[in-house]
Amino acid sequence: MKTWPTALFASAIVIALAIVFASLSPAISQQRGAGFMMASGTAGTGWRINTVTGGVSYCLIRNANSSDPDYVASNVPICSAFSAAVE
């Protein structure tokens, strides 16, 4: 009968340790230096957002689902310049 309380206590300790270790390590996206995020608008548009400066750029995206590297390289998105940084 003492195995259930022991197992419950041990699992609570494991979960608590997992939460502590997860909170101490930043996400992979936070470790990158680029600091960019993409947001989609309609099927052919999107926005690039610089998460460091707050600048935004409007993009026209290719309208195809091809993953062929030659096609992707020759049909890059057309983007505007970034807006002024947010202060």
Backbone torsions as a table, in degrees:
resi	resn	phi	psi	omega
1	MET	NA	-21.9	-178.7
2	LYS	-80.3	-5.3	-178.1
3	THR	-73.8	-34.5	179.7
4	TRP	-64.3	-49.2	178.2
5	PRO	-62.3	-36.7	179.0
6	THR	-66.8	-44.0	178.4
7	ALA	-64.5	-40.5	178.8
8	LEU	-64.0	-44.1	179.1
9	PHE	-65.0	-43.9	179.7
10	ALA	-63.4	-40.9	179.4
11	SER	-68.1	-35.5	176.5
12	ALA	-64.4	-38.6	177.8
13	ILE	-65.9	-43.1	179.5
14	VAL	-62.4	-43.4	179.4
15	ILE	-65.4	-42.2	179.1
16	ALA	-63.0	-42.6	178.2
17	LEU	-65.2	-38.7	177.7
18	ALA	-62.8	-40.9	179.0
19	ILE	-65.5	-42.7	180.0
20	VAL	-64.3	-47.9	-179.3
21	PHE	-65.7	-36.4	178.8
22	ALA	-67.4	-35.1	-179.3
23	SER	-75.0	-21.8	-179.5
24	LEU	-85.1	-18.4	-179.7
25	SER	-106.6	126.8	-179.3
26	PRO	-70.7	157.6	176.9
27	ALA	-66.4	156.8	-178.8
28	ILE	-59.7	-38.8	-179.2
29	SER	-66.4	-24.9	177.5
30	GLN	-79.6	-17.4	-179.5
31	GLN	-86.8	-17.7	-178.8
32	ARG	-74.1	150.4	-179.2
33	GLY	-86.4	-17.9	-173.5
34	ALA	-66.8	-49.9	178.5
35	GLY	70.5	42.2	-179.7
36	PHE	-114.4	152.9	176.1
37	MET	-138.2	146.2	176.9
38	MET	-111.0	139.8	175.5
39	ALA	-129.2	136.7	-176.5
40	SER	-95.0	142.3	175.1
41	GLY	-104.0	-110.0	174.1
42	THR	-84.5	-170.7	-176.8
43	ALA	-61.9	-29.9	-175.6
44	GLY	-113.2	10.5	-178.8
45	THR	-132.0	162.5	177.2
46	GLY	-167.5	174.6	179.3
47	TRP	-127.8	138.7	169.1
48	ARG	-99.2	132.1	-178.7
49	ILE	-122.1	123.2	175.5
50	ASN	-84.3	109.0	-174.8
51	THR	-75.6	-8.9	177.4
52	VAL	-86.2	-48.0	-176.5
53	THR	-98.2	-21.3	-176.8
54	GLY	88.6	3.2	178.4
55	GLY	-68.8	147.5	-178.2
56	VAL	-125.9	141.8	177.8
57	SER	-130.9	135.4	-179.5
58	TYR	-93.3	132.7	-176.0
59	CYS	-125.6	142.5	168.7
60	LEU	-98.0	120.5	-172.7
61	ILE	-100.6	146.0	177.9
62	ARG	-59.9	146.2	-175.1
63	ASN	-104.0	66.7	179.3
64	ALA	-156.4	154.7	179.2
65	ASN	-106.4	20.2	-177.8
66	SER	-71.4	139.0	175.1
67	SER	-108.1	11.8	177.4
68	ASP	-64.5	122.4	-175.9
69	PRO	-59.0	-36.0	178.8
70	ASP	-66.8	-41.3	178.7
71	TYR	-65.7	-44.5	-179.4
72	VAL	-63.1	-42.0	-179.9
73	ALA	-65.4	-33.3	-177.9
74	SER	-89.4	-7.4	-180.0
75	ASN	-127.1	60.8	-179.4
76	VAL	-74.1	154.4	176.9
77	PRO	-63.9	149.0	176.1
78	ILE	-102.6	116.8	-174.6
79	CYS	-120.9	148.3	175.4
80	SER	-77.5	171.5	174.6
81	ALA	-69.1	158.1	179.1
82	PHE	-72.3	146.4	175.8
83	SER	-70.5	171.3	179.3
84	ALA	-62.6	149.4	-179.8
85	ALA	-66.4	146.1	178.1
86	VAL	-81.1	131.9	-177.9
87	GLU	-108.1	NA	NA
